[in-house]
Amino acid sequence: MKINEADIEKFITKFIQKELYKFNIKKAVFGLSGGLDSTVTAFLASRALGACNVTGLIMPYGDSFRKDVEEAEDVAHTLGIHSETIDISPSVDAFYSRYPTKKRVLIGNKMARERMSILYDFSARQNALILGTSNKTELLIGYGTIHGDMACAINPIGDLYKTQVRQLGRHLGVPANILTKTPTAGLWDGQTDEDDLGLSYNEIDKILLQLIDKKKSRDELISSGFAKKKVDKIINMIKNSEFKRRMPPIAKLSELTAGNDILYPYDQDK
């Protein structure tokens, strides 16, 4: 899991610059939650684009996670980036007052999509691209809301496992209270990522590294000492969330189909 933090920082900052500048865009906007992933993204974006070109939107649901809001505001202040704190509870509550539910997952997904809706509005207002904050672990196991927190224009940290994001954060100077805090998606009081998943990120990352990067088989992992139940759970999560990592399939009726056969590079005429 060890990475060369300095090289990764340099690569990602250049990636952010390249992806924005090729569309003649100089600004970025993203959701700033007070968690590790969004904070690391804030540090990288401010170094890549300059603090004046970066906006972090802090979007709590009412008074929930007040400490996270304060920590997110502290990050924005420390980096000198612009931030806005927007309460999403009025719009979320308006929907569920008409279509009530007791399913917390539904409400959590609605909250994630409401935040992304606001981000896309600010993206258009500021002529800015949205930076994703999902890490490789979350993307592979599908721990995210499609068209919610998984939506973005570019994703700077999407090829770093959660434990690697923490390494990079330590190198970048992310505050210790954020480096060590319990990961949460901020969906309801008391909700934590690892409780939802039933495994720690450290366990998940070790198994994913062997399955994905080392291309080890299920049987090889089990024979090397990984618990069968945990390996099977992660494999199932990867399989069951594949739809979240792909564009919607199109029924192919012609020789040239958008997305499948018609791929027009942005620089084709340059």
DOGULUM-960533 format. One record per residue: x, y, z of N, C-alpha, C, O, CB in turn; residue number from 0; residue in one letter. Coordinates in steps of 0.1 Angstrom, whole numbers. Each point is the difference from the previous one (the first is absolute). Glycine has a CB too. Example, Ala and Ser with C-alpha at 12.3 -4.5 7.8 and 13.67 -1.06 7.14 Angstrom:
2
R n_east n_north  n_up ca_east ca_north ca_up c_east c_north  c_up o_east o_north  o_up cb_east cb_north cb_up  nr rest
R    132     -57    78      -9       12     0      9      12     0     10       0     7     -29      -12     5   0    A
R     15      23   -19       9       11     0     -8      11     8      5      11     1       7      -17   -23   1    S
This chain:
270
R n_east n_north  n_up ca_east ca_north ca_up c_east c_north  c_up o_east o_north  o_up cb_east cb_north cb_up  nr rest
R      8     -12     0      -8       12     0      9      13     0     -6      11    -2     -12      -24    14   0    M
R     31      11   -10       8       12     1      1       7   -13      2      -6   -11      11       -5    29   1    K
R    -14      25   -18       1        8   -12     11      10     2      4       3    11     -29       -6   -16   2    I
R     30       8    -6       9       11     0     -8      13     0     -5       5   -10      23      -18    -2   3    N
R    -20      19    24     -10       11     2      4      12    -9     -9       6    -6       4      -14    29   4    E
R     18      11   -23       4       12    -8     -3      -1   -15     -4       9    -6      22       -5    23   5    A
R    -15     -16   -22      -3       -3   -14    -15       1    -3     -4       5   -10      25      -19     8   6    D
R    -28       8    11     -15        0    -2     -6      14     1     -8       3    -8       7      -26    18   7    I
R      6      31    -1      -5       14     1      3       7   -13     -8       7    -6      12       -7    31   8    E
R      8      -2   -30       4        7   -13     -8      -5   -11     -5       8    -9      28       -5    17   9    K
R    -26     -16    -9      -7       -5   -11    -15       5     0     -5       4   -10      20      -25    10  10    F
R    -21      20    12     -14        4     1     -2      15    -3    -10       4    -6       6      -23    23  11    I
R     13      27   -11      -2       15    -3      1       3   -15     -7       8    -5      17       -3    28  12    T
R      0     -12   -30       1        2   -14    -13      -5    -7     -4       6   -10      29       -8    12  13    K
R    -30      -9     3     -12       -6    -6    -12      10     1     -7       2   -10      15      -25    16  14    F
R    -10      29     5     -10       10     2      1      11    -9     -9       5    -7       7      -11    31  15    I
R     15      12   -25       2       11    -9     -3      -4   -15     -6       7    -7      24        1    23  16    Q
R    -13     -19   -20      -1       -5   -14    -15      -1    -4     -4       4   -10      27      -15    12  17    K
R    -30       4     7     -14       -3    -3     -9      12    -1     -9       1    -8      12      -23    19  18    E
R      0      32    -2      -8       12     0      5       9   -12     -9       6    -7       5       -8    32  19    L
R     17       4   -26       5       10   -10     -3      -4   -14     -1       9    -9      19       -3    25  20    Y
R    -19     -19   -19      -3       -4   -14    -14       4    -4     -3       0   -12      19      -19    15  21    K
R    -25      22     7     -13        5    -3     -1      15     2    -11       6     0       1      -28     6  22    F
R     22      28    -4       1       15     3     -8       3    13     -6      11     0       9       -6   -25  23    N
R     -2     -13    34      -7        2    13     11       1    11      9      -8     0     -30       -4    -7  24    I
R     20      22    16      10        2    10     -5      -2    14      8       1    10       3       15   -26  25    K
R    -24     -19    18      -5       -1    13     -6     -14     3     -4      -8    -9      -1       32     8  26    K
R      5     -28    13      -5      -13     5     -9       2    12      2       9     8      18      -21   -17  27    A
R    -30       3    10     -10        0    11     -2     -14     4      1      -9    -8     -12       30     0  28    V
R      9     -23    21      -1      -14     5     -7       1    14     -1      10     6      21      -18   -18  29    F
R    -25      -4    16      -7        0    13     11      -2    11      8      -9     0     -29       -1   -10  30    G
R     21      19    20       9        0    11     -7      -5    13     -8       8     5      22       11   -16  31    L
R    -12     -31    15      -7       -6    11      6       1    13     -6      -2    11      -3      -13   -27  32    S
R     22      18    16       8       -1    13      6     -14     2      6      -2    10     -21       19     0  33    G
R     13     -26   -20       6      -13     1     13       0    -8      5      10    -5     -28      -20     6  34    G
R     30      -2     0      13       -1    -6      1       2   -15      8       8    -4      -3      -24    23  35    L
R    -14       9   -26       1        1   -15     -2      14    -5      7       4    -9     -15      -28     8  36    D
R     -2      31     5      -3       13    -5     11      10     5      3      10    -7     -28      -15     7  37    S
R     30       3    12      11        9     4     13      -2    -8      6      10    -4     -16      -11    27  38    T
R     13     -12   -26      12       -2    -9     -3       6   -13     10       6    -6      -4      -27    18  39    V
R    -18      20   -18      -3        6   -12      1      15     0      5       6    -9     -20      -25     4  40    T
R     11      25    16       2       15     2     14       4     0      4      10    -6     -25      -10    19  41    A
R     30      -7    -6      14        3     0      6      -1   -14      8       8    -4      -6      -17    28  42    F
R     -5      -2   -31       5       -2   -14     -5      11    -9      8       5    -8      -7      -30    12  43    L
R    -14      28    -4      -6       10    -9      6      14     2      3       7    -9     -24      -21     9  44    A
R     23      17    13       5       14     3     15       1    -5      4      11    -4     -20       -9    24  45    S
R     23     -13   -19      14        0    -5      1       0   -15      9       6    -6      -2      -18    27  46    R
R    -17       5   -28       0       -1   -14     -5      13    -7      5       4   -10      -9      -28    13  47    A
R     -6      31     3      -7       11    -7      1      13     7     -3      10    -6     -13      -27    -2  48    L
R     21      17    21       0       12     8    -12       1     7    -11      -3    -5      25       14   -11  49    G
R    -13      -7    29     -12        0     9    -11       9    -5    -12      -4     2      27        1    16  50    A
R    -12      13   -26     -11        9    -4     -9      -6   -11    -10       5    -3      25       14     8  51    C
R    -10     -30   -11      -8       -7   -10     -7     -13     5     -5      -8    -9      22       17    -8  52    N
R    -17     -10    30      -6      -13     5    -12       4    10      2       9     8      21      -21   -10  53    V
R    -34       5     0     -11        2     9     -4     -14     6     -2     -10    -7      -6       30    -7  54    T
R      7     -20    27      -5      -12     7    -14       3     6     -2       9     8      26      -16    -2  55    G
R    -34      -1   -10     -13        1     5     -3      -9    12      2     -12    -1     -10       19   -22  56    L
R      5      -1    34      -3       -8    12    -15      -1     1     -7      10     2      28       -2    10  57    I
R    -26     -20   -13     -15       -2    -1     -6      -9    10     -3     -12    -3       6       16   -21  58    M
R     -4       1    36      -6       -9    11    -15      -2    -1     -7       8    -7      26        0    22  59    P
R    -24     -18    -9     -14       -1     2     -4       5    14      2      -7    10      -3      -14   -26  60    Y
R     -4      33    16      -4        6    13     12       2     9     11       4    -5     -34      -14     3  61    G
R     21       7    14      11        1    10      8     -13     2      8      -1     9     -22       18     3  62    D
R     11     -27   -20       7      -13     1     15       3    -4      3       8    -8     -24      -21     3  63    S
R     29       5    12      15        0    -3      6      14     1      7       5    -8     -10      -25    -7  64    F
R     -2      28    26       5       13     2     15       1     1      6       9    -5     -27       -4    16  65    R
R     27     -15    -5      15        0     2      7      -1   -14     10       7    -3     -12      -17    26  66    K
R     -4       2   -32       6       -2   -13     -1      13    -8      9       4    -7     -16      -28     7  67    D
R     -4      31     2      -2       13    -7     11      10     5      6       7    -8     -31      -11     5  68    V
R     27       4    16      10        9     5     14      -3    -5      9       8    -3     -23       -5    23  69    E
R     17     -16   -21      13       -5    -5      2       3   -15     11       4    -4     -11      -22    22  70    E
R    -11      17   -25       1        4   -14      2      15    -2      8       4    -8     -23      -24     3  71    A
R      8      28    13       3       14    -1     14       4     4      6       9    -5     -31       -6    11  72    E
R     30     -10     4      14        2     4     10      -3   -11     10       7    -3     -16      -12    26  73    D
R      3      -6   -31       9       -4   -11     -1      11   -11     11       4    -5     -15      -28    10  74    V
R     -8      29    -8      -1       10   -10      7      13     4      7       6    -8     -29      -15     2  75    A
R     21      12    19       7       12     5     15      -1     0      7       9    -4     -26       -5    19  76    H
R     24     -16   -11      14       -3     0      6       1   -14     11       6    -2     -14      -21    22  77    T
R     -4      10   -30       5       -1   -14     -2      14    -7      6       3   -10     -10      -28     9  78    L
R     -6      32     6      -3       13    -7     -9      -2   -12     -1       9    -8      22        0    16  79    G
R    -28     -20    -9      -9       -3   -11    -14       6     4     -3       2    12      16      -23   -19  80    I
R    -21      24    -3     -13        5     2     -9     -12     5      2     -11    -5       1       30   -13  81    H
R    -12     -16    26     -10      -10     5    -14       6     2     -1      11     3      20      -24     8  82    S
R    -28       4   -12     -14        4     2     -6     -12     9      2     -11    -4      -5       25   -18  83    E
R     -5     -10    32      -7      -10     8    -14       1    -3     -7      10     2      24       -9    16  84    T
R    -23     -12   -24     -13       -1    -5     -8     -11     7      4     -12    -1       3       22   -21  85    I
R    -17      -7    29      -9      -10     7     -9      -7   -10     -8       7    -6       9        6    28  86    D
R      1     -26   -24      -9       -7   -10    -13      -5     6     -8      -5    -7      29       -2    -4  87    I
R    -23       9    24     -12       -6     6    -13       6    -5    -10      -8    -2      23        5    22  88    S
R    -15      16   -24     -13        4    -5     -4      -7   -13    -12      -4    -1      17       26    11  89    P
R      4     -24   -19      -3       -7   -13     -3     -15     2     -9      -5    -6      22       23    -6  90    S
R     -5     -24    21      -1      -14     2    -14      -3     8     -7      -9    -3      33        6     4  91    V
R    -28      11     9     -12       -1     8    -13       3    -8    -10      -7     2      23       13    18  92    D
R    -12       3   -29     -11        3    -9     -5     -12    -8    -12      -2    -1      20       26     0  93    A
R      2     -31    -4      -3      -12    -7     -7     -11     8    -10      -6    -3      29       11   -12  94    F
R    -12      -8    27      -5      -11     8    -13       4     9     -6      -9     5      30        1    -4  95    Y
R    -27      21    -1     -13        3     6    -11      -4    -9    -11      -3     5      21       23     7  96    S
R     -8     -21   -25     -10       -5    -9      1     -15    -2    -10      -7    -2      10       29    -9  97    R
R     12     -27    10       3      -14    -2      8      -6    11     12      -3    -1     -13        7   -24  98    Y
R     -5      -6    37       7       -4    12      5     -14    -1     -5      -9    -7      -9       24    20  99    P
R     25     -18    -6       6      -13     0      7      -2    14      5      10     6      -2      -11   -31 100    T
R     -2     -11    29       8       -3    12     14      -7    -3      7      -3     9     -29        0     3 101    K
R     24       2   -25      13       -6    -5     11      11     0      0       9    -8     -13      -26    -6 102    K
R     23      15    23      10       10     2      9       0   -13      6      11    -3      -6      -14    28 103    R
R      2      -8   -31       8        0   -12     -6       9   -11      8       7    -7       0      -31    13 104    V
R    -21      23    -8      -6        9   -10      2      14     3      3       8    -9     -20      -25     6 105    L
R     16      21    16       2       14     4     14       4    -2      3      11    -5     -22      -13    21 106    I
R     28      -7   -13      15        2    -2      3       2   -14      8       9    -3      -3      -22    23 107    G
R    -10       5   -29       2        2   -14     -5      13    -6      6       7    -8      -7      -32     6 108    N
R    -11      29     7      -6       13    -3      9      11     4      2      10    -8     -25      -20    10 109    K
R     28       9    10       9       11     5     13       1    -9      4      11    -4     -13      -15    27 110    M
R     14      -8   -27      12        0    -9     -3       6   -13      9       8    -6       0      -28    18 111    A
R    -20      17   -18      -4        6   -13     -4      15     1      3       7    -9     -11      -30     2 112    R
R      3      27    18      -3       14     2     13       8     0      1      11    -5     -22      -17    18 113    E
R     31       0    -6      13        7     1      6       1   -14      6      10    -4      -2      -18    27 114    R
R     -5      -3   -31       6        1   -13     -8       9    -9      6       7    -9       2      -30    11 115    M
R    -21      24     0      -8       10    -8      5      14     2      1       8    -9     -21      -23    10 116    S
R     23      18    12       5       13     3     13       3    -6      3      11    -4     -16      -12    26 117    I
R     22      -9   -21      13        1    -6      0       3   -15      7       8    -5       1      -24    22 118    L
R    -17       9   -24      -1        3   -15     -6      14    -2      4       6   -10      -8      -31     6 119    Y
R     -5      30    12      -4       13    -1     11      10     2      2       9    -8     -25      -16    16 120    D
R     31       5     2      12        9     2     10      -2   -11      7      10    -4     -11      -11    29 121    F
R      5     -11   -30      10       -2   -11     -4       9   -12      9       6    -6      -5      -30    14 122    S
R    -17      25   -11      -4        8   -11      1      15     3      4       8    -9     -20      -26     2 123    A
R     13      22    19       1       14     4     14       5    -1      3      11    -4     -22      -14    19 124    R
R     29      -6   -11      14        5     1      9      -5   -11     11       3    -1     -14       -4    25 125    Q
R     -3      -5   -34       7       -6   -11     12      -8     6     12       2    -4     -18       17   -11 126    N
R      2     -28    23      10       -9     7     -4     -15    -2    -11      -3    -2      15       22    20 127    A
R      7     -27   -17      -3      -14    -1     -1      -6    14      7       4     9       5       -5   -31 128    L
R    -20      -9    23      -2       -7    13     11     -11     2      2      -8    -9     -27       12     8 129    I
R     31      -3    12      10      -10     4     -6     -11     9     -7       3     9      25       14   -10 130    L
R    -17     -30    -3      -5      -11     8      9      -2    12     12       3     0     -22      -13   -21 131    G
R      4       4    31       8       -3    12     -1     -14     4      3      -4    12      -7       27    -4 132    T
R     -1     -32   -17       0      -14     3     13      -7    -2      7       2   -10     -31       -2     3 133    S
R     28      -8    17      13       -7    -1     -2     -13    -7    -11      -5    -3      19       16    24 134    N
R      3     -18   -24       0      -13    -8     -8     -11     8     -7      -8    -7      29       15    -4 135    K
R    -20      -7    24      -8      -10     8    -15       1    -2     -6      -9    -3      25        9    20 136    T
R    -24      12   -16     -14        3    -1     -5      -3   -14    -11      -6    -2      13       24    20 137    E
R      6     -14   -28      -4       -3   -14     -1     -14    -3     -9      -5    -7      19       26     1 138    L
R      0     -29    11       0      -14    -4    -11      -8     7     -6      -9    -6      30       11     3 139    L
R    -27       1    16     -11       -7     7    -14       6    -2    -10      -5     6      28       -3    11 140    I
R    -18      19   -24     -13        7    -2     -6       7    12    -12       2     1       8      -19   -18 141    G
R     13      21    26      -5        7    12     -1      15    -3      8       9     3       3      -26    12 142    Y
R    -22      20   -22      -3       14    -4    -13       1    -7     -6     -11    -3      30       16     2 143    G
R    -29       7    -1     -13        1    -6      1       4   -14      6      11    -4     -16       -4    25 144    T
R      5     -15   -30       1        3   -15     -8      13    -2    -11       1     4      14      -26   -10 145    I
R      3      34    -2      -5       13    -3     -1       9    13     -6      10     0      -7      -20   -19 146    H
R     20       5    29       2        8    12     14       3     2      6       7    -8     -26      -18    19 147    G
R     26       6     0      14        3     3     10      -7   -10     11       4    -1     -17       -2    25 148    D
R      1     -11   -32       8       -7   -10      1       8   -13      8      -3    -9     -14      -19    19 149    M
R     -3      33   -12       0        8   -12     11      10     1      2       6    11     -27      -10   -14 150    A
R     31       8    -8      10       10    -1      5       2   -14     -4      -8    -9      11        3    33 151    C
R      1      15   -26       6        2   -13     13      -7    -1      3      -7   -10     -14       29     8 152    A
R     19     -21    13      13       -7     1      1      -5    14     -5       6     9      16        7   -28 153    I
R     -3     -24    21       2       -5    14     15      -1     2      6     -10    -4     -28       -3     3 154    N
R     28      22     9      14        0     2      5     -11     9     11      -5    -2     -12       29     0 155    P
R     -7     -29    11       5      -11    10     -7     -13    -3      2      -9     9       2       27     8 156    I
R    -10     -20   -28      -7      -12    -3      8     -13    -2     -5     -11     0     -12       26    -9 157    G
R     30     -13     8       9      -12    -2      9      -2    13     10      -7    -1     -10       11   -24 158    D
R     -5       2    36       7       -2    13     -9      -7     9    -11       4     2      25       16    -6 159    L
R     -9     -31    10      -8       -7    10     -2      10    13      8       9     1       0      -32   -10 160    Y
R    -17      20    17      -3        8    12     13       2     8      3      11     5     -28      -18    -5 161    K
R     31      -4     3      12        1     8     11       8    -7      9       6     7     -14      -29     3 162    T
R      6      23   -23      10        8    -7     -4      15     0      9       8     1      -4      -28   -16 163    Q
R    -18      23    15      -5       13     1      5       6    14      4      12     1     -24      -16   -16 164    V
R     19      -4    25       5        4    13     15       3     0      4      10     6     -23      -23     5 165    R
R     27       4   -18      14        3    -1      3      13    -7      8       8     5      -4      -33    -6 166    Q
R    -11      27   -10       2       13    -7     -5      12     8      7      10     0     -10      -23   -21 167    L
R     -7      11    29      -5       11     8     10       4    11      2      12     3     -25      -20    -7 168    G
R     30      -2     9      10        3    10     12       7    -6      5      10     6     -12      -31     6 169    R
R     10      18   -24      11        7    -8     -4      14    -3      8       9     1      -1      -31   -11 170    H
R    -20      24     7      -4       14    -4     -2       9    12     -1      12    -2     -10      -23   -18 171    L
R     10       5    32      -1        9    11    -15       1     5     -3      10     7      23        2   -14 172    G
R    -28     -22     3     -14        0     5      0      -1    15      8      -8     6     -16       -3   -27 173    V
R      0      19    28      -1        0    15     -2     -14     5     -7      -8    -5      -2       31     4 174    P
R     16     -25    13      -1      -14     6    -14      -4     4     -3     -12    -1      26       16    10 175    A
R    -31       6    -5     -14       -4     4     -8      -6   -12     -9      -8     2      10       26    15 176    N
R      2     -14   -30      -6       -5   -11      6     -13    -5     -7      -9    -4       1       32    -3 177    I
R     19     -24     9       7      -13    -4     -5     -12     8      0     -11    -4      20       25    -2 178    L
R    -23     -11    19      -4      -11     9    -15      -2     3     -4      -9     7      26       13     3 179    T
R    -30       5   -16     -14       -1     3     -7     -12    -7      5      -5   -10      -5       30    12 180    K
R    -11     -29     4      -7      -12    -5     -7       4   -13     -8       9    -1       5      -18    24 181    T
R      6       1   -34      -6        4   -13    -15      -2     0     -6     -10     6      26        3   -17 182    P
R    -27      17     6     -15        0    -1     -4       7   -13      6       9    -4      -8      -10    30 183    T
R     -9      -4   -31      -6        7   -12     -9      11     4     -6       7    -9       7      -28    -4 184    A
R     -3      23    26      -9       11     4    -14      -1    -3     -7      10    -4      26        4     2 185    G
R    -24     -26     2     -14       -3    -4    -10       1    11    -12       4    -2      21      -18   -16 186    L
R     -5      10    30      -9        1    12      9      -1    13     12      -4    -1     -32       -6   -12 187    W
R     15      15    24       7        0    12      5     -14     4     -8     -10     0      -5       30     7 188    D
R     26     -21    -4       5      -13     4      4      -9   -11      6     -11     2     -20       13    17 189    G
R     12       2   -32       3       -9   -11     15       1    -2      6      11     0     -28       -7   -11 190    Q
R     29     -16     9      14        0    -4      2     -10   -12     -8      -9    -1      15       14    25 191    T
R      3      -2   -32       2       -9   -12      3     -14     4     -6      -9    -5      15       29    -6 192    D
R      0     -22    21       4      -13     4    -11      -9     6      0     -12    -1      23       21     4 193    E
R    -32      -2     4     -12       -7     6     -9      -5   -12     -5     -11     0       6       25    21 194    D
R     -3      -5   -31      -8       -4   -11      6     -12    -8     -7      -9    -4      -1       33     2 195    D
R     21     -23     0       7      -10    -8      3     -13     8      1     -11    -6       9       30    -7 196    L
R    -10     -18    26       3      -12     8     15      -4     0      3     -11     5     -26        3   -10 197    G
R     31      16    -1      15       -2     0      7      13     1     -6      11    -3       3      -31   -12 198    L
R     15      20    20       8       12     1      6       3   -14      2      -9    -8       3        5    32 199    S
R     -2      17   -26       6        3   -13     14      -7    -2      4      -3   -11     -16       26    12 200    Y
R     19     -25    10      13       -6     0     -2     -15    -6      8      -4    -8       0       18    27 201    N
R    -18     -21   -14      -3      -13    -4     -4       0   -15      4      -8    -8     -11        1    31 202    E
R     -2      16   -26      -5        0   -14     11       3   -10      1      -6   -10     -23       14    18 203    I
R     30       2    -5      11        4    -9     10     -11    -2      5      -2   -11      -8       25    19 204    D
R      6     -31     2      10      -11    -1     -6     -10   -10      7      -6    -8       2       10    32 205    K
R    -22      -7   -23      -6      -10    -9     -1       5   -14      3      -7    -9     -16       -2    29 206    I
R      9      22   -21      -1        6   -13     13       1    -8      1      -2   -12     -21       15    21 207    L
R     30     -10    -1      14        1    -6      3     -14    -7      6       0   -11       1       18    28 208    L
R     -9     -29   -10       3      -13    -5     -9      -4   -12      4      -5   -10       4       -1    33 209    Q
R    -21       9   -21     -10       -3   -11      2       8   -13      0      -5   -11     -16       -2    29 210    L
R     18      20   -16       0        9   -11     14       2    -6      3      -2   -11     -23       13    21 211    I
R     29      -6    -1      13        4    -5      9     -12    -2      8       0   -10     -11       22    22 212    D
R      2     -31    -3       9      -12    -1     -6     -11    -9      6     -10    -3       3       15    25 213    K
R    -22      -3   -25      -8      -10    -8      0     -14     5      1     -10    -7       5       24   -12 214    K
R     -7     -15    32      -1      -13     7    -14      -5    -1    -10       8     1      29       -2    15 215    K
R    -21     -19   -16     -13       -6    -1     -6      -1    15      7       1    10      -1      -14   -31 216    S
R    -19      10    21      -6       -2    13      7     -11     8      3       2    12     -25        6   -22 217    R
R     24     -19     4       6      -11     6     14       3     5      4      -5    11     -18      -11   -25 218    D
R     22      24     6      13        3     5      0       9    12      8      -2     9      -1        1   -33 219    E
R    -17      10    25      -1        9    12     -3      -9    12      6       2    11     -13       17   -26 220    L
R     -3     -28    13      -4       -8    12     11      -9     5      3      -1    12     -26        2   -21 221    I
R     30      -7    -1      12       -9     4     11       8     6      8      -6     7     -15       -9   -26 222    S
R      8      28    16      11        8     6     -4       5    14      9       7     6      -2       -1   -29 223    S
R    -19      -9    28      -3        4    13    -12      10     2     -4       2    11      27       -6    -6 224    G
R    -28       9   -16     -12        9     1    -12      -8     3     -2     -11    -5      13       28   -11 225    F
R    -20     -11    25     -12       -7     4     -9      -2   -12     -3      10    -7       5       -1    30 226    A
R     -8     -21   -26      -8       -2   -11    -12       9     0     -4       5   -11      11      -29    11 227    K
R    -14      26    11     -12        8     1      3      14    -4     -8       6    -7       0      -20    26 228    K
R     20      20   -15       3       13    -4      3       2   -14     -4       9    -7      13       -6    30 229    K
R     -1     -13   -29       3        0   -14    -12       0    -9     -2       7    -9      24      -18    14 230    V
R    -31       1    -1     -13       -1    -8     -8      12     1     -7       4   -10       7      -28    14 231    D
R     -1      31     8      -8       12     1      5      11    -9     -8       7    -6       3      -14    30 232    K
R     18       9   -25       6       10    -8     -2      -3   -15     -3       9    -7      20       -4    26 233    I
R    -15     -17   -22      -2       -4   -15    -15       3    -4     -2       5   -10      20      -23    12 234    I
R    -27      14     7     -14        3    -3     -3      15    -1     -8       4    -8       2      -25    20 235    N
R     12      29    -3      -2       14    -1      5       6   -13     -6       9    -6       8       -8    31 236    M
R      9      -6   -30       6        4   -12     -9      -3   -12     -4       8    -8      27      -11    17 237    I
R    -28     -10    -9      -9       -4   -11    -13       7     0     -5       5   -10      16      -27    12 238    K
R    -17      24    10     -13        6     1     -1      15    -2    -10       5    -2       5      -23    18 239    N
R     17      24   -16       0       15    -3      6       3   -13      3      12    -2      -1       -9    27 240    S
R      0     -12   -34       7        3   -13     -8      10    -7      6       8    -7       3      -31     6 241    E
R    -22      23     2      -9       10    -8      4      14     4     -3      10    -7     -15      -27     6 242    F
R     23      19    13       3       14     5     13       5    -7      2      12     0     -13      -17    22 243    K
R     19      -4   -27      13        4    -6     -1       1   -15     10       3    -7       2      -13    26 244    R
R    -24       8   -25      -1        0   -15    -10      10    -4    -10       3     7      17      -27    -8 245    R
R     -5      29   -12     -11        8    -6    -12     -10    -3      2     -12    -2      15       28    -8 246    M
R    -29     -11    10     -12       -8    -3      2      -7   -13      3       7   -10     -17        8    24 247    P
R     11     -28   -15       1       -7   -13    -11       5   -10    -11       3     4      21      -23     8 248    P
R     -6      20   -24      -9        5   -11     -3     -12    -9      9      -7    -4       0       31     5 249    I
R    -22     -26    -4      -4      -10    -9      6       3   -14     -4      10    -6     -18      -15    19 250    A
R     31      -3   -18       7        3   -12     -8      -3   -13     -3     -12    -2      25        8    14 251    K
R    -26      14   -19      -9       -2   -12      7       4   -13     -5      -2   -11     -15        6    26 252    L
R     31       3   -14       7        5   -12     15      -4     1      4      -5    10     -21       24   -12 253    S
R     24     -16    -9      14       -3    -1      8       8    10     10      -5     5     -13       -2   -29 254    E
R     -1      20    25       8        9     9    -10       5    11     -9       7    -3      24        0   -16 255    L
R    -11     -11    31      -9        3    12      8       9     9     12      -2     3     -24      -20    -5 256    T
R      5      33     7       6        9     9      5      -7    12     -6      -8     7      -9       26   -15 257    A
R     28     -14    12       6       -6    12      7     -13    -3     11      -3     6     -29       13     7 258    G
R     13     -18   -22       6      -13    -3     10       1   -12     11      -4     1     -32       -8     7 259    N
R     16      18   -19       8        2   -12      4      14    -3     10       2    -7     -21      -22    -1 260    D
R      3      30    13       3       14    -3      6       6    12     -6       4     9     -13       -3   -25 261    I
R     32       0    15       8        6    11      8      11    -7      9      -2    -7      -7      -19    21 262    L
R     -5      33   -10       6       12    -7      9       7    10     -4       7     9     -16       -4   -24 263    Y
R     33      -5    13      10        6     9     -1      15     0     -2       6   -10      17      -25     7 264    P
R    -14      25    15      -1       15     1     10       7    -9     -3      11    -4      -5      -14    27 265    Y
R     20      -3   -25      10        7    -8      2      -5   -14     10       2    -6       2        1    28 266    D
R    -23     -10   -27       1       -6   -13      3      10   -11      8      -3   -10     -23      -15    17 267    Q
R     10      30    -6       1       10   -11     11      10     4      2      10    -7     -26      -13     1 268    D
R     31       1    17      11        9     4     13      -3    -6     10       7     2     -22       -4    20 269    K
